[in-house]
Amino acid sequence: MKKGHMTVYLTLVFTLIVSLILSAFETVRGSYLKVRCENAVQTAIHSSFAEYHQVLYERYGLLFIDTSYMTSVPDYRKLEERLEIYLGYNLVPKEEQTLLFARDWYDIEDYNVSLTNIRLATDDWGGILRQQAVNYIGNYVGKDWIEEVQSWITVVEQYEITQEKFEDYHKEVVEDKEACWKENNLLNEEWNTYTGLPSLNLASDYLEPLFAESMNYSATGISVKSFQPWEHVSHRWNIQGTGVLEENGFDVTEEILFGEYILQKMGNYRNVREDSKLDYQVEYILFGNAQDSFNYYRMQESLFWFRGAANLSMLLADRTTQEKIKTISQIGLLLEIPPELLQAAINVCWAAAESIDDVKNLIKGEEVLLLKEPKDFSVGLGSIIIGKPVDLTPGDPQGDMLAIKMDYEDYLRLFLYMQSPTVKVYRCMDMMEADIRLTEGNENFRMDACADAVSMEIGIHSGYGHFYTLERKYSYF
């Protein structure tokens, strides 16, 4: 039998080798634990963000996490809890996952998640939701279509076609008429008698008859649905996150795209959507009344004044027509009425009468030229000046701009572009909230509980003395 023995030298060497092996083992354990922690955190984030609000996505194409998780209490700490749950699934193995009686090689003793920033749909005055909506609709709208809408806007701006322009022109003519009547000691009723013109009261002569045709709701099919706007985003105090976008100023393309998003996702008079709190949602976004019928009347009124401005611009720009009206207006000298006043009144009444015809055609779903020469007017001058028919010859051609035809929804696009960006996005969120609350389990849904981006700090502690702190940011866009 041979006897084995170990010298002091070998003992020291063996100790060093064992220490090296154990140190390497611990280094490997720490390195792999770090990788495992990073993977677990990434998986937890992806799992949490996969819980986006399904109805909001399916109906509106928007990705947001509802931090209330279908309860009545929005709370970002619920998102923290979800992140910690998913983190635990990947960091702490279940008992049946251990190998025989082996101890967990990583021994995770504690972990926590703390959100440092959270971005909500209502942040930046609704700019967060708007940006997602613009990104979404940009995938469906081509460059040619955007350029077409921009051409409409260019024409409107070039001719200064606004509701206010026609209203101001009308107001100025009325004031001049009243001053003239007072100066000549005449009664207002004599205006009709002497001039053959309808009165300059456009509300009673034009708008009220137009509204009267819609008063029989059962016959006309006008919706009378209503809702409570003060329960929604635009009328309540909203929870604030920390999301702020870069200041880019007014972007024409973004405003056009957001308007198109609204038209595709919201109902209107010509295209009612099912299962909606209001039938005329786009009209609500424009005018803000709580009932469909009121928003419909406001839309008719806005179309009347806008079309009046367009028609007036074309009347005033047509030299041939103005010469003929000027000749007719000389009769005012016999009545001590300045011909310039009579000429202005004829222009107002003719533009208003043609505007009513335009509105009726648009409501029926027909297209109307954005700019019409007087020769293309459906209402003749003889209908304005009683007993004084006039044969008008064509005026000067205006080029391709006269070829622009627009229907009811096109005017909605134009009006949406002109609407205040903040008012537009807040009322849009009103409609989203109202409709989603009609679905099962979402009776307390709030847009200001919806998050699309977070920043967080994650702390993970191992029983072997390892401690890791990770910072992560994540967003849908």
Long-range contacts (C-beta under 8 A, 24 or more apart in sequence): 26-464, 29-105, 29-106, 29-464, 29-466, 30-464, 30-466, 32-106, 33-106, 33-462, 33-466, 33-468, 34-466, 34-468, 36-90, 36-91, 36-106, 37-91, 37-458, 37-460, 37-468, 37-470, 38-470, 39-90, 40-87, 40-90, 40-91, 41-87, 41-458, 41-470, 41-472, 42-472, 43-86, 43-90, 44-83, 44-84, 44-86, 44-87, 44-89, 44-90, 44-113, 45-83, 45-472, 45-474, 47-86, 48-79, 48-82, 48-83, 48-86, 49-474, 49-476, 51-82, 52-476, 53-436, 53-445, 53-450, 55-436, 55-439, 55-442, 56-432, 56-436, 56-450, 59-265, 59-435, 59-436, 60-133, 60-265, 60-432, 61-133, 61-136, 61-265, 62-121, 62-129, 62-132, 62-133, 62-136, 63-132, 63-452, 63-476, 63-477, 64-121, 64-132, 64-450, 64-451, 64-452, 64-476, 65-450, 65-451, 65-452, 66-445, 66-449, 66-450, 67-118, 67-449, 67-450, 67-451, 68-444, 68-445, 68-446, 68-449, 70-441, 70-442, 70-444, 71-444, 72-444, 74-239, 74-446, 74-448, 74-449, 76-115, 76-118, 76-451, 77-115, 79-115, 79-118, 79-451, 79-454, 80-113, 80-114, 80-115, 80-456, 83-113, 83-456, 84-111, 84-112, 84-113, 87-111, 87-113, 87-458, 91-460, 106-462, 106-464, 107-462, 107-463, 107-464, 108-460, 108-461, 108-462, 108-463, 109-461, 109-462, 109-463, 110-459, 110-460, 110-461, 111-458, 111-459, 111-460, 111-461, 112-458, 112-459, 113-456, 113-457, 113-458, 114-456, 114-457, 114-458, 114-459, 115-454, 115-455, 115-456, 116-455, 116-456, 116-457, 116-471, 117-241, 117-242, 117-243, 117-453, 117-454, 117-455, 117-473, 118-241, 118-242, 118-243, 118-451, 118-453, 118-454, 118-455, 119-241, 119-242, 119-243, 119-451, 119-452, 119-453, 119-454, 119-475, 120-239, 120-240, 120-241, 120-243, 120-448, 120-449, 120-450, 120-451, 120-452, 121-429, 121-447, 121-448, 121-450, 121-451, 121-452, 122-233, 122-238, 122-239, 122-240, 122-241, 122-429, 122-447, 122-448, 123-240, 123-241, 123-242, 123-243, 123-244, 124-243, 124-244, 124-245, 125-422, 125-425, 125-426, 126-233, 126-422, 126-425, 126-426, 126-428, 126-429, 127-244, 127-245, 127-425, 128-243, 128-245, 128-452, 129-425, 129-428, 129-429, 129-447, 130-254, 130-258, 130-421, 130-425, 131-245, 131-477, 132-452, 132-476, 132-477, 133-257, 133-258, 133-261, 133-428, 134-254, 134-257, 134-258, 134-261, 135-477, 136-261, 137-257, 137-258, 137-260, 137-261, 137-264, 138-257, 140-264, 141-257, 141-260, 146-253, 146-256, 146-257, 149-256, 149-413, 149-417, 150-252, 150-253, 150-256, 151-404, 152-370, 152-404, 152-406, 152-410, 152-413, 152-414, 153-252, 153-256, 153-414, 153-417, 155-370, 155-371, 155-401, 155-404, 156-370, 156-414, 159-310, 159-313, 159-371, 160-309, 160-313, 161-306, 161-309, 161-310, 161-313, 162-306, 162-309, 163-302, 163-305, 163-306, 163-309, 165-309, 165-312, 166-305, 166-306, 166-308, 166-309, 166-312, 166-351, 167-305, 169-312, 169-344, 169-348, 170-200, 170-202, 170-308, 170-348, 170-352, 172-344, 173-200, 173-341, 173-344, 173-345, 173-348, 174-200, 176-338, 176-341, 176-344, 177-341, 177-345, 180-336, 180-337, 180-338, 180-341, 184-336, 184-337, 194-335, 194-337, 195-331, 195-332, 195-335, 195-337, 195-342, 195-345, 195-385, 196-385, 196-386, 196-387, 196-388, 197-345, 197-346, 197-349, 197-384, 197-385, 197-386, 198-349, 198-384, 200-345, 200-348, 200-349, 202-348, 202-352, 205-352, 206-304, 206-352, 206-353, 206-355, 206-356, 207-300, 207-301, 207-304, 210-300, 210-304, 210-356, 210-359, 210-360, 211-297, 211-300, 214-293, 214-296, 214-297, 214-300, 217-293, 222-292, 222-293, 222-296, 223-272, 223-278, 223-279, 223-280, 223-292, 223-293, 223-296, 224-291, 224-292, 224-293, 225-277, 225-278, 225-279, 225-291, 225-292, 226-278, 226-290, 226-291, 226-292, 227-277, 227-278, 227-290, 227-434, 228-290, 229-288, 229-290, 229-430, 232-429, 232-430, 232-433, 232-434, 233-426, 233-429, 233-430, 233-433, 233-446, 233-447, 233-448, 234-288, 234-423, 234-426, 234-427, 234-429, 234-430, 238-447, 238-448, 239-446, 239-448, 239-449, 240-448, 241-451, 243-453, 250-421, 255-417, 255-421, 256-413, 256-417, 258-416, 258-421, 258-424, 258-425, 259-413, 259-416, 259-417, 259-424, 260-413, 262-416, 262-424, 262-428, 263-409, 263-412, 263-413, 263-416, 266-428, 266-431, 268-408, 268-409, 268-412, 269-296, 269-299, 269-363, 269-408, 270-365, 270-407, 270-408, 270-409, 271-409, 275-435, 275-438, 276-431, 276-434, 276-435, 276-438, 277-431, 277-434, 277-435, 277-437, 277-438, 278-431, 278-434, 281-431, 282-412, 282-416, 283-412, 284-427, 284-430, 284-431, 285-416, 285-419, 285-424, 285-427, 285-428, 285-431, 286-412, 286-415, 286-416, 286-419, 288-423, 288-427, 300-359, 300-363, 302-415, 303-355, 303-358, 303-359, 303-362, 303-411, 304-352, 304-355, 304-356, 304-359, 305-355, 306-411, 306-415, 307-354, 307-355, 307-358, 307-359, 307-368, 308-351, 308-352, 308-355, 309-351, 310-370, 310-371, 310-372, 311-350, 311-351, 311-354, 311-355, 311-358, 311-372, 311-377, 312-347, 312-348, 312-351, 313-371, 314-371, 314-372, 314-373, 314-374, 314-398, 315-347, 315-350, 315-351, 315-374, 316-347, 317-395, 317-398, 318-373, 318-374, 318-395, 318-396, 319-395, 319-396, 320-392, 320-393, 320-394, 320-395, 320-396, 321-374, 321-392, 321-395, 324-381, 324-390, 324-392, 325-381, 328-385, 328-388, 328-390, 346-381, 346-384, 346-385, 349-384, 350-377, 350-379, 350-381, 350-384, 353-379, 353-383, 353-384, 354-378, 354-379, 362-407, 362-408, 362-411, 363-408, 365-407, 365-408, 366-407, 367-405, 367-406, 367-407, 368-405, 368-406, 368-407, 369-402, 369-403, 369-404, 369-405, 369-406, 370-401, 370-404, 370-405, 370-406, 371-398, 371-401, 371-402, 371-404, 372-402, 373-397, 373-398, 373-402, 452-476, 452-477, 453-477
